[in-house]
Amino acid sequence: MRLGSIVLIVALCSFTAYYIYEPVPEEIEERWKLMLTNSFFRSLSHLADLCELLGLKDYMGIMYFITLAERVVPVSDEHVEVTEETFDGVEVVLYQPKQKDGDAELMRAVIYLHGGGWCLGSSRMSPYDLLARKIVTELDAVVLSVEYRLAPAHHFPVPYEDVYRVVKHFLQKGVLAKYSVDPGRVAVSGDSAGGNLAAAVSQQLQKEPGEEVRLKAQALIYPVLQALDLNTPSYQQNQDMPILPRTLMVRFWSEYFTSDKALFRAMMANTHNNPESSSLLKFVNWSAFLPETYHKKYNYTAPAVAEGAGGAGVWMDGPSRPFADPRASPLLVPDSALRSLPKAYVLTYGKLGMKESTYKPSPGMTAVCWSVVLCWDQE
């Protein structure tokens, strides 16, 4: 009996160690904290897969527990006044510095869009609540955090349209005056999927004729900007990276567009392009854009193009394919569309499967990148 118990305990400990331990780059701080967090994510992901397989609940419905676990009720404190409002039918959380007597100076503003792969996340999560307060206190700025609707309940373009309506509403002179915001100092920012939405909205606003108030700047934090090539070097290199492996990133993309698993399978195989979207692959040919030093052992191979009926990429035919839409993939535009954009600060990270998607020098680089600061934390 005692021997059996010892064997069981050893086996259990070995399994736990195997499940929790994950090779993590040496330069990562608090490596064990990352491993434990990743084991939680993997456990939840396995549970989500099982529930979906059994027909109990869809995958993202289970993963949404991450959002619920971090949810808070934003409240005012001694430095920040917090209100929850609705702008053109979309919920927002507004953070404002508490005004001192006689302080009538107009303030800067930041419109912030949370990340979460368009499927998870909330402006009411603790990390985003803390970030908004930090921006308010350190920049003396108004922060508008947008509670846009999420996939898979609301596929593209709904999240984008929610954000676009909020930004348009906020940029009205009367609304800015109500919150003591300087019309010449309004920026948009977001992380990951939020960076995608920020870039897309910035592009669309530049097309609007007669706009009286323009965005001053974009701050894009590891934004994911294209869905045509999901096998770039960083996708390959970080295929099994903790927290955000390639499988989950591809799943976020596919769920953003549709709940049809055919697209997920095609995206995993990188065979989701058709002749229409293939004409845009020139914008994501990383071998032509990345400096030679970053190529390392990787060689560029153009994604396969599905032809005709019956192929893996025919889940949605013709011009309606959303991953070729710049509102979903804002990298897929010519230089002429970039030159008039607000100044951009782009932060990317070498451990995520999206770094090539944030780097696009081109023949017109001298005309485009005068307004871009690219911060690349490489390995």
Backbone torsions as a table, in degrees:
resi	resn	phi	psi	omega
1	MET	NA	-44.5	-178.8
2	ARG	-65.8	-41.9	179.4
3	LEU	-62.0	-41.8	179.4
4	GLY	-62.2	-39.9	179.2
5	SER	-65.5	-40.4	179.6
6	ILE	-63.9	-44.7	178.9
7	VAL	-60.9	-42.4	-179.8
8	LEU	-63.6	-43.3	-179.7
9	ILE	-65.1	-43.7	179.1
10	VAL	-62.4	-43.8	-179.9
11	ALA	-63.3	-42.0	179.8
12	LEU	-64.9	-43.4	178.9
13	CYS	-64.5	-40.5	179.6
14	SER	-63.9	-43.4	179.5
15	PHE	-64.2	-42.8	179.8
16	THR	-62.2	-45.4	179.5
17	ALA	-63.1	-41.2	179.5
18	TYR	-64.2	-39.8	-176.8
19	TYR	-72.7	-37.4	-176.5
20	ILE	-81.9	-40.5	-174.8
21	TYR	-68.3	135.3	178.9
22	GLU	-143.3	130.1	176.7
23	PRO	-59.3	123.7	-177.5
24	VAL	-125.4	136.4	178.5
25	PRO	-52.4	141.7	-174.4
26	GLU	-59.5	-32.3	-174.9
27	GLU	-75.8	-8.5	179.0
28	ILE	-73.4	128.3	177.0
29	GLU	-79.8	156.0	178.2
30	GLU	49.9	56.1	-174.6
31	ARG	-62.0	-39.2	-178.9
32	TRP	-69.7	-33.1	175.9
33	LYS	-63.5	-41.2	177.5
34	LEU	-64.3	-41.8	179.8
35	MET	-62.6	-43.8	179.7
36	LEU	-64.8	-42.1	177.9
37	THR	-62.6	-41.8	-179.9
38	ASN	-65.5	-37.4	179.2
39	SER	-65.3	-34.3	175.3
40	PHE	-65.3	-45.3	179.0
41	PHE	-60.8	-44.2	-179.3
42	ARG	-64.5	-41.2	179.0
43	SER	-62.1	-44.6	179.7
44	LEU	-65.5	-38.5	178.8
45	SER	-64.8	-41.7	177.9
46	HIS	-64.0	-40.6	177.0
47	LEU	-63.4	-40.7	179.4
48	ALA	-64.1	-41.5	177.0
49	ASP	-61.2	-43.7	-178.9
50	LEU	-64.6	-45.1	-179.4
51	CYS	-62.9	-38.9	179.5
52	GLU	-69.3	-40.0	179.3
53	LEU	-61.7	-38.1	-179.0
54	LEU	-84.7	-3.3	179.2
55	GLY	76.7	19.0	-178.1
56	LEU	-82.0	-41.8	-179.1
57	LYS	-163.3	149.5	-179.7
58	ASP	-70.9	159.5	-174.0
59	TYR	-54.9	-51.9	-176.2
60	MET	-68.2	-25.1	176.2
61	GLY	-63.7	-36.5	176.2
62	ILE	-75.6	-43.3	-179.6
63	MET	-63.0	-22.5	-179.6
64	TYR	-63.6	-13.3	175.8
65	PHE	-55.7	-32.0	178.9
66	ILE	-59.3	-42.5	178.5
67	THR	-66.3	-45.4	-178.2
68	LEU	-63.9	-36.1	-177.5
69	ALA	-65.7	-28.0	-177.4
70	GLU	-100.9	5.6	-173.6
71	ARG	-71.0	139.1	176.8
72	VAL	-134.2	166.6	172.6
73	VAL	-101.2	109.6	-178.2
74	PRO	-65.4	124.7	-179.6
75	VAL	-130.3	156.8	178.6
76	SER	-70.1	152.8	172.6
77	ASP	-132.2	-167.0	-174.1
78	GLU	-67.7	-20.8	-178.1
79	HIS	-109.7	-25.0	-171.1
80	VAL	-126.5	131.1	174.0
81	GLU	-97.3	125.5	-176.1
82	VAL	-117.7	130.9	175.9
83	THR	-133.9	146.5	175.3
84	GLU	-107.1	122.8	-174.0
85	GLU	-133.8	179.1	176.7
86	THR	-126.7	122.7	178.2
87	PHE	-111.1	113.2	178.7
88	ASP	50.6	44.9	175.4
89	GLY	85.2	0.8	-177.8
90	VAL	-114.7	133.3	179.3
91	GLU	-71.0	139.1	176.4
92	VAL	-137.8	156.4	171.5
93	VAL	-116.1	123.4	-175.4
94	LEU	-108.6	125.0	179.1
95	TYR	-112.5	125.9	-178.6
96	GLN	-131.6	143.6	174.2
97	PRO	-64.4	140.2	176.1
98	LYS	-70.7	121.4	-173.8
99	GLN	-74.5	139.8	174.1
100	LYS	-88.5	158.7	-179.9
101	ASP	-57.7	131.6	177.1
102	GLY	79.6	2.2	-179.1
103	ASP	-89.5	102.6	-176.6
104	ALA	-116.9	12.2	-177.9
105	GLU	-71.0	137.9	177.9
106	LEU	-68.8	143.3	-175.1
107	MET	-109.0	161.6	170.0
108	ARG	-77.5	165.7	179.3
109	ALA	-141.3	148.4	176.0
110	VAL	-125.9	122.6	172.8
111	ILE	-91.8	115.1	-173.6
112	TYR	-110.9	134.9	-177.9
113	LEU	-118.9	116.2	-175.3
114	HIS	-68.9	157.4	175.0
115	GLY	-91.4	-172.4	-179.6
116	GLY	130.7	19.8	175.8
117	GLY	65.9	26.9	-179.4
118	TRP	63.8	-1.3	-176.4
119	CYS	-117.4	-26.2	-177.8
120	LEU	-124.4	176.3	175.3
121	GLY	93.4	162.1	-179.0
122	SER	-166.1	147.4	174.3
123	SER	-66.6	-14.7	-179.2
124	ARG	-97.3	12.7	173.9
125	MET	-79.0	148.7	-176.8
126	SER	-54.6	-46.8	-179.2
127	PRO	-60.5	-38.3	-179.4
128	TYR	-75.9	-32.8	175.0
129	ASP	-63.6	-44.6	178.8
130	LEU	-66.0	-39.3	178.7
131	LEU	-63.2	-44.1	-180.0
132	ALA	-61.1	-42.3	179.3
133	ARG	-64.4	-38.2	-179.9
134	LYS	-65.9	-41.1	177.9
135	ILE	-63.0	-42.3	-179.5
136	VAL	-60.9	-48.6	-174.3
137	THR	-75.0	-35.1	-176.6
138	GLU	-84.4	-29.4	-178.1
139	LEU	-106.4	-5.0	-173.9
140	ASP	51.9	52.5	-173.6
141	ALA	-124.2	156.9	170.0
142	VAL	-85.6	134.7	178.3
143	VAL	-117.8	127.1	177.2
144	LEU	-110.8	109.7	-177.6
145	SER	-103.1	125.9	-168.4
146	VAL	-100.1	128.3	178.7
147	GLU	-97.5	67.3	-178.4
148	TYR	-71.5	153.9	-179.7
149	ARG	-70.6	153.4	-171.1
150	LEU	-114.4	152.8	167.5
151	ALA	-78.3	159.9	2.5
152	PRO	-83.7	-4.4	177.9
153	ALA	-64.9	-31.1	-178.0
154	HIS	-134.1	98.1	-178.1
155	HIS	-76.5	167.8	172.2
156	PHE	-51.4	137.3	10.7
157	PRO	-99.0	17.0	-173.4
158	VAL	-57.1	-51.1	178.9
159	PRO	-57.7	-42.9	177.9
160	TYR	-60.9	-45.5	-177.2
161	GLU	-65.7	-36.2	175.7
162	ASP	-59.3	-48.2	-179.3
163	VAL	-63.5	-43.7	-178.8
164	TYR	-60.9	-42.1	179.4
165	ARG	-64.6	-41.2	179.0
166	VAL	-62.6	-46.7	-178.5
167	VAL	-62.5	-45.2	178.7
168	LYS	-59.7	-42.3	179.4
169	HIS	-64.5	-45.8	-176.5
170	PHE	-66.0	-33.0	-176.3
171	LEU	-78.6	1.5	173.3
172	GLN	-68.4	138.2	-175.5
173	LYS	-58.7	-38.5	-180.0
174	GLY	-65.4	-37.7	179.4
175	VAL	-70.3	-43.3	178.3
176	LEU	-61.0	-41.2	179.4
177	ALA	-63.4	-37.3	-179.6
178	LYS	-59.6	-33.9	-177.7
179	TYR	-105.6	15.7	176.5
180	SER	56.5	44.8	-179.8
181	VAL	-103.4	134.5	176.3
182	ASP	-73.3	118.9	-178.8
183	PRO	-59.9	-20.7	-179.2
184	GLY	-91.8	4.4	-176.9
185	ARG	-137.2	58.4	177.6
186	VAL	-117.9	125.9	-179.9
187	ALA	-118.9	158.9	173.9
188	VAL	-120.1	141.9	-177.4
189	SER	-147.7	159.6	176.1
190	GLY	-175.5	160.0	179.1
191	ASP	-114.5	141.2	176.5
192	SER	56.9	-117.5	177.5
193	ALA	-60.8	-31.5	176.3
194	GLY	-66.5	-34.3	174.6
195	GLY	-66.2	-36.5	174.7
196	ASN	-59.3	-48.6	-178.3
197	LEU	-65.8	-38.2	179.2
198	ALA	-63.4	-44.8	179.8
199	ALA	-65.4	-41.6	-178.9
200	ALA	-65.1	-43.1	179.6
201	VAL	-66.9	-39.3	178.2
202	SER	-59.2	-43.1	178.7
203	GLN	-64.0	-44.2	-176.7
204	GLN	-66.3	-38.5	-179.6
205	LEU	-63.4	-32.3	179.2
206	GLN	-66.9	-21.5	-179.7
207	LYS	-84.9	-12.7	-175.9
208	GLU	-75.4	119.8	178.8
209	PRO	-74.4	142.2	173.8
210	GLY	73.7	17.2	176.7
211	GLU	-68.0	122.6	-178.4
212	GLU	-78.3	-35.9	-178.1
213	VAL	-114.1	128.3	179.7
214	ARG	-113.8	152.3	173.6
215	LEU	-66.1	142.0	-179.4
216	LYS	-86.3	-35.6	-174.4
217	ALA	-158.0	160.9	172.3
218	GLN	-121.4	137.6	172.5
219	ALA	-123.4	103.2	-173.5
220	LEU	-105.5	114.4	-174.3
221	ILE	-101.0	115.2	-170.3
222	TYR	29.6	61.7	-179.1
223	PRO	-73.3	148.5	174.2
224	VAL	-104.8	118.4	-163.3
225	LEU	-120.6	-2.1	178.1
226	GLN	-152.1	147.7	-178.2
227	ALA	-122.2	13.7	-178.0
228	LEU	-81.9	-40.5	-177.9
229	ASP	-120.4	108.2	-178.4
230	LEU	-108.1	28.9	177.2
231	ASN	-135.4	35.0	177.1
232	THR	-68.5	167.2	-178.4
233	PRO	-53.0	-39.7	-178.8
234	SER	-71.2	-32.6	173.1
235	TYR	-62.8	-40.7	179.4
236	GLN	-69.5	-47.7	-175.1
237	GLN	-64.5	-35.6	-176.1
238	ASN	-107.3	29.2	-177.1
239	GLN	-56.7	-36.4	-178.9
240	ASP	-115.7	27.5	-178.1
241	MET	-66.6	143.4	178.5
242	PRO	-57.1	151.8	175.1
243	ILE	72.9	-55.0	-175.5
244	LEU	-127.6	73.1	175.3
245	PRO	-70.7	167.3	-177.5
246	ARG	-57.9	-40.0	-178.2
247	THR	-56.9	-43.4	-178.8
248	LEU	-70.6	-39.5	179.4
249	MET	-63.9	-42.1	177.8
250	VAL	-65.1	-37.0	179.1
251	ARG	-65.2	-39.8	175.5
252	PHE	-57.4	-47.8	179.9
253	TRP	-58.4	-50.4	-174.7
254	SER	-65.5	-39.6	179.6
255	GLU	-68.8	-27.9	176.1
256	TYR	-61.3	-34.3	-175.5
257	PHE	-95.3	-38.8	-174.2
258	THR	-165.2	158.4	173.4
259	SER	-93.1	1.8	177.5
260	ASP	-70.7	115.9	-175.9
261	LYS	-67.6	-13.5	177.2
262	ALA	-62.1	-36.7	178.9
263	LEU	-68.7	-41.1	178.3
264	PHE	-58.3	-45.3	179.9
265	ARG	-64.7	-40.5	179.4
266	ALA	-66.9	-40.4	178.7
267	MET	-66.8	-37.9	177.5
268	MET	-61.4	-36.4	178.8
269	ALA	-86.9	-4.2	-178.1
270	ASN	59.7	37.8	-179.0
271	THR	-120.1	28.3	-173.8
272	HIS	-91.2	-2.5	-179.9
273	ASN	-82.6	148.7	172.3
274	ASN	-119.2	178.2	-177.7
275	PRO	-55.8	-32.9	179.5
276	GLU	-65.6	-50.5	-178.5
277	SER	-73.0	-24.5	-178.2
278	SER	-63.5	-25.4	178.7
279	SER	-67.4	-14.5	-179.2
280	LEU	-98.4	-2.1	-177.4
281	LEU	-62.8	-20.8	177.5
282	LYS	-60.5	-25.0	-178.7
283	PHE	-78.8	-14.3	-177.4
284	VAL	-122.0	18.4	176.1
285	ASN	-77.0	90.2	-173.0
286	TRP	-62.3	-26.8	-178.4
287	SER	-66.7	-25.6	178.9
288	ALA	-86.5	-18.3	-174.1
289	PHE	-106.1	-39.2	-177.0
290	LEU	-74.9	139.8	173.7
291	PRO	-57.4	150.0	-175.8
292	GLU	-55.4	-33.3	-176.7
293	THR	-64.2	-21.5	-178.8
294	TYR	-93.3	-5.3	-179.2
295	HIS	-69.4	-37.7	-178.8
296	LYS	51.2	-129.1	-175.1
297	LYS	-89.7	2.7	-172.5
298	TYR	-91.9	140.9	175.8
299	ASN	-118.5	138.2	-177.1
300	TYR	-73.5	132.1	172.1
301	THR	-129.2	121.7	-178.6
302	ALA	-63.8	138.7	178.0
303	PRO	-58.0	147.0	177.7
304	ALA	-66.2	151.6	-179.7
305	VAL	-117.3	122.1	179.7
306	ALA	-76.4	130.6	-179.6
307	GLU	-113.8	130.1	170.8
308	GLY	69.7	-176.5	-176.8
309	ALA	-73.9	149.7	174.8
310	GLY	93.4	-9.5	179.2
311	GLY	-78.0	168.7	-177.7
312	ALA	-68.1	-20.1	-174.8
313	GLY	-100.9	17.8	-173.7
314	VAL	-97.7	15.5	-179.3
315	TRP	-59.5	-26.5	177.0
316	MET	-146.3	120.2	-172.7
317	ASP	-98.8	159.5	168.4
318	GLY	72.4	-161.1	-172.9
319	PRO	-65.2	-13.5	-177.5
320	SER	-76.0	-4.8	179.7
321	ARG	-60.6	112.1	-171.2
322	PRO	-72.1	-26.9	-176.9
323	PHE	-69.9	-9.1	173.6
324	ALA	-96.0	1.0	-179.9
325	ASP	-85.8	125.0	179.9
326	PRO	-59.3	-20.6	176.2
327	ARG	-69.2	-23.8	175.5
328	ALA	-99.6	-35.3	-179.7
329	SER	-124.6	78.6	-172.5
330	PRO	-65.4	-7.2	176.1
331	LEU	-75.6	-16.4	-171.6
332	LEU	-87.3	54.4	178.8
333	VAL	-135.3	152.6	177.5
334	PRO	-72.5	166.0	-179.3
335	ASP	-56.4	-34.3	-177.3
336	SER	-60.6	-27.6	179.2
337	ALA	-81.4	-13.9	-177.6
338	LEU	-94.9	-24.3	-170.6
339	ARG	-63.1	-31.4	-175.7
340	SER	-96.3	4.8	-177.7
341	LEU	-71.3	158.0	175.2
342	PRO	-60.5	155.7	176.3
343	LYS	-55.4	142.1	-173.4
344	ALA	-124.9	135.3	168.4
345	TYR	-109.3	119.8	-176.7
346	VAL	-118.3	119.3	177.8
347	LEU	-110.0	122.6	175.7
348	THR	-129.1	172.4	-170.2
349	TYR	-140.8	135.0	-174.1
350	GLY	-66.8	-11.8	-176.9
351	LYS	-99.3	7.0	179.9
352	LEU	-110.7	151.8	-178.8
353	GLY	-82.3	45.3	-177.8
354	MET	-148.4	8.5	-171.9
355	LYS	-68.4	-37.3	178.2
356	GLU	-66.5	-24.2	-178.4
357	SER	-74.4	-5.2	179.7
358	THR	-113.2	9.0	-174.8
359	TYR	-128.8	112.8	-177.2
360	LYS	-141.9	68.7	169.0
361	PRO	-69.2	158.4	-176.0
362	SER	-157.5	178.2	178.5
363	PRO	-55.8	-27.4	179.8
364	GLY	-94.4	21.9	-172.4
365	MET	-57.4	-39.6	-177.1
366	THR	-63.8	-26.3	179.9
367	ALA	-89.1	-16.7	-174.1
368	VAL	-101.5	-49.9	-165.7
369	CYS	-86.1	9.1	171.9
370	TRP	-63.4	-21.5	-176.2
371	SER	-104.7	11.8	-176.2
372	VAL	-118.2	132.0	168.5
373	VAL	-111.0	114.0	-178.8
374	LEU	-103.7	118.9	177.8
375	CYS	-109.4	112.1	-173.7
376	TRP	-117.2	108.3	175.7
377	ASP	-86.2	95.9	-175.6
378	GLN	-87.0	171.0	-177.1
379	GLU	-68.7	NA	NA
